[in-house]
Amino acid sequence: MPPSRPDKWQLDIISELLVRNGTTCEVAVLGSTVEFRDLLFELGFQNITIFEKNSDYYLETFEYKVYRDVSEYVIWGDWLRTIRNLNRKFDVILSDLTSGNIPWHLRSKFYNYISGALKPDGLYVDRLLAKQIEWYDKKALIQKYVELPVNIKTVNQFNCEMLFCSNFVASSKTVDTTAIYDELLAFDIPKINLFVSKCYSITPRECKWWYGEDWEDEKKLYCKHFRILQQYDEPTDSAYYGRCKLFISGGV
């Protein structure tokens, strides 16, 4: 998964929204995002549904959860197969950077199923890579990181900027971690090689996401299925600043 996690600013917005809806409402989480699951527990929610297709990964996430002994109802399987069967089920669906898991040619179907799973007044809370400003130039990023120390903060920034926000993605329309890492290693720059090796534990090789479509095209598709009620820009200190948005939307 991408190294960025739901941050405090995002969780504060979601917390306020959830409290307004009440703890008895039906809430779903796309994937096993531990920050959402811990937040729901802290707020006292009981009806929590997790959509997950990877049981091994779901079990691994308990290592990072604050509250482990929590009752969650997990619906196993591919989202395109499972969500479509739950019409008008949820008051709130929480998502963080999940759209890239769905190939572009299936994205409309994915959004349609989510919209259909919302109750008439239900809300979809979703963070998207919006890509509204130019992609980072990969050669400029290489020069930048050659000059920086290798630590937890810089490795995470390197991973976000190089893999998810650079013209590596612009050219291929996908985040193909193996291809990107191999091209970076081919430069044979010791500092960059070190950054790459550290990234393996965050975003492994042999991973793929569909994050490269033009934002105007993606927004048109998104708005066919959702009414954007509120939107928030990424903070200026985020590696995704100017390239990511948090949306609170209703179905159409």
N, C-alpha and C positions, 0 to 999 in steps of 0.2 A: 504494500500500500504506500501511497505517497507519505513522506516523512512528516508533513505538517499535520497537526492535530487540532481539533476544536479548541480554541483559546478562550481565556476568561471573558473577553468582550462578547464573543459569540454565545457562550454559555449563559451570560447574564441576560442577553436578549431573549434567548430561548426560555430561560427560567421565568422571566416576567410573563411571557406568552402562555406558558404552561399553567402557571398559577391562576391566570385569568380564566382558563378553561376548566379548572377544577381537577382534583386528583382522581375522580371516578371516570374520567373520559378515557377512551380507547386510544392508546399511543403505540405506534410502530417505529422500529428503527431499521433502516436499510443497512444490513451488515452488522458487525459486532462491535461498533464504536463504543469503547468502554466509557468515554467521557459522558456520552448521552445516557448510558445505562446507570452509571453512578449518580448522575444528576436526577434521573427519574426516581431512584430509590431515596435519595435525600429529600426530595419533595413529597414523598409519600405516595407515589403512584403504585397501583396494584395491577392494573391491566396493561401489561407490557408485552408486546409481541416483537420478536426478532426475526428478520428474514435473513437466513444464512444458508449457503450451499456447502460450506467447508466445515465439517464437524471438528477436524483437527485444529483448524485455526480458531474456531469458537472456544475450544477448550484451552488453547494457549493464551487467549486474552484474559483468563482469570488470574494469570500471574500479575497483570497490570491493574486489575480492578481493586478499588478500595473496599467495596462491599462484595464479598464472594458468595455468601449464603443467601442468594436472592432468587426468588421464584420468577422465572421468565418462561414464556411460552415461545418456543422456537419453531418456526415453519421452515423445514429443510427443503432445499432445491433451488433450481435456477429461478431468478426473479421473474423472468418472462413467462414462466409456467405457473408460479405460485401466486403472484399478486393478482393476476387476472381473474382469479376465482373468488375474490373477496370484495364484491361490489358494495359501496356505501358502508364500509366497515369501520373506518377510523376517523377520529376527531383530529388527530395530528399524526403526520408521518415525518420523521427526522432523517435527514440525509446529509452526509458530508463528503463532497467530491466523489459521489458514486456514479455520476453519469458516464465517466470515462471507462467504466467497466463494460459498457454496452456499445458494441460496434455501431457506427454512424447509421448504417442502413436499417438497424433495429431500434434506433433511439425514439422514433415517433411512437412505435408500439409500446415501448417501455413507459414513456410519459403518459400515454393514453391509459395504461393499466393503473398507474399511480393515481391519476386524476379520477378514474372510476372507483378506486378503493376509498376515496375520501367521502365522508358524509357531506350533505349539501352545504354545510357551513364549515367543512373541514379545512385544515391548513397543511400545506406542504412546506416544510422548512428545509431549504436546500442551499448548500454552498457550491458554486460553480466556478471553474476557471474561465473567466470572461475574456481574457486576452484582448483587452481594449487598446492597449498600447503596443508598440513594436516589440517583437521578440528580442531577447538578449542575443547578441552576437557571440557565438561559441568561442571564437578566437579571443575576443575581448574578455570573456569570462575566464579563459585559461590564463591570460595575463594577470587578471585580478587575483586569482587564487594562488598563483605562483608566489605572490607577495604576502599572502596571509598565513598565519599559523594554522596548524591542523588541530582542531579541538571539537567538542560536541557541537558548539554553535556554528562554526564555519562548515563542518561536514554537512549539517542539516541544510544550511543555506546553499551550499554547493549542489546538494541533491535536488532541492527545489528549483533553483535557477537553471542548472545545466540540463536536468532531465525533463522538467515540466514547463519551462518558460523560455527555452532557447530556440534558435533556428534549427536545431536538431529536429524538433517537433514540427516546425513549420514546413520543412521539406518533405517529411514522410507522413504527416498528418497523424502520427501515432507516437506514443512513448514506447519504444522497443529497447528495454534496458540492455540487453546483450549487444545490440548493434551500437548503441551509444557508448557503452563502456569500451567496446573493442576499438572504436574510432578514437576515443580519448587515449587509450593505452598505446595506440599506434604512434602518437606524438612522442612517446618515450621521454616524458618529462618527469623526473623523480617525484616532485611534489604533487603533480597531478595523478601519478600512479598511486601515491599514498592516499589521496582523497578518494580515488575510485575504490581502492581496497576497503576503506572504511565504510563506503556507501553500501557495500554488499549486505551488511547486517541491517540496513534500513530499507533499501529497495533492492532485492536480489536480482541476479541475472535471470533471464528467461521469463521476464514479466512483460505484459503489454497492456497499454491503455489507449483509448481513442480520444485524445485530447486536442487534436490539431485543427479542427474545423474553424473557419472564420467565425468570429463572434456574431456578426450580423446575421449570418445564416443560422447559427445555433439559437440566437435569440428569437428569430422568426418561428423556428420550430417549437421552441419552448412555449411561446405565447399562443400557439395553436391549442395547447392543452392546459395552460394555467393563466390565471389573472394575477399579475404581480401586484401585491398590495403594499409591500414595503421592501426596500432594498438597502443594503449597507455595504460600503466599500471596505476593503481590507485596510487595517491600520498602516501608517507610513513605515513602521519598523518591521513589517512583515516581509518575508522574501517574496510573497505574492502580491505586494502592494501594486495597485493598478492593473492587476491581472486576475483578480478574484472578487466575487460578490456573494453576499449572503442574501437570499431571497425568502420572503414569506409570501406564499401564494395560495390562492384558492383554485379549485378545479373549475373547468368550464362545462 
